Amino acid sequence: MNFTDLSAVMRENGIVGAGGAGFPSYAKLNKKADTILLNCAECEPLLKLHRQVMEKYAFEIMSTLAQIADVLEAKQVIIAIKGSYRAAVEAVQANLASFQNIQIGILPEIYPAGDEVITIYETTKRVVPPGSLPIEVGVIVYNVETIYNVYRAIRDAQPVTYKYITIAGEVKTPVTLKAPLGMTYKELVEQAGGTTVEDPVFIGGGPMTGRIVNAYDTVTKTSNAVLVMPKNAFIVLKRTSHIRIDMKRAMAACCQCQMCTDLCPRHLLGHPIEPHKFMRSATSGVTKDVSPYINTMFCSQCGLCEMFSCVQSLSPRTLIRECKTGLQKNGVSVPKGTPMKTVSLERDYRRVPMERLTARLGLVKYNVPAPLKDELLEPKTVKILLAQHIGTPAKAVVQVGDIVVTGQVIGRVDSEKLGVNLHASIDGTIIDVNEKFITIQR
């Protein structure tokens, strides 16, 4: 297989980052890379799926990594994984002898170890410059499920039609499920035994970066978890506060202690993001120096500042996001060539342990096993969103009344645009097509 073939396989089979923003995987391929990094950090509390998939499909994933490295002529492959994921580590170790260029990089038990900039530094000691991509330091980062999807595409010509997703929190039986794209979160929660509280709130994603979702929202290629929480949970209250109240509280209570900056993962690597300076400027309305506002563009939105660091329980991340979004809407792009400081000498002492973070979030009682159930679920109906990744949304190539089979292309993106194909996740009949989604009934 050559570069063109690999890129085509990824694009045609709808492979994007299986988490985060869903960057199309073919667009990451670059022969400037000397290192392929597999992210098995399982960045946020309660999520289980990546270590579970790694444990079960270690050889398949490692053989695919070796194939990608061969195509790109990369010198090494590093599997970045936490030592506490013992079963997954043992599965990788059992297959290392078969791959000369693959090694394990043990990650510390910190948050956010899965932020690719942090993962790269922890495993290679390379610092990605502010506003740059990993390829600038010769690295390409993929996560576990993404590479497993590449394996299925190369070996069996199977496109992405389902997603592994962890269901946790206030459910009777926490579990990791294999769900067709377009299945509702409500159906997944029912598969976990149903909720155990009245008026539950669903969070799509992890407790730090996920968002509140509707029970009838559906699984996409980037869905990693559904957390069922009581409405008075800390992680729910932080998400339901009003931006105007957040600003007024910051104006009244921010004491410039600098804890938000002192514990900021990107700041500790030398990036010019200083949340406390932004809070000072934003709450006082000072604009003589615009750098605190411009530097919000370097925020990774990991959430440590407002979910862990701030002793006043203020919301730096939320206010920074509001500023960052406003700048982008007004045509301000991420500054290039921004100077950075060296890695902080205090960094090793300011990394936030996952155990302490889990306790601070009030999630200890939910941090229980969620076994992988590797049988594909069979919903009667799926609603597949046309926009499931960074780039151009797919355009429907089917119409109401069409009969489709699992894996059939139902949405395409023009070849000159950034995007991937979209496929039917069940056999059935198309019962609705619009600009946002396609509905299939089994």
Disulfide bonds with the S-S distance in Angstrom:
none
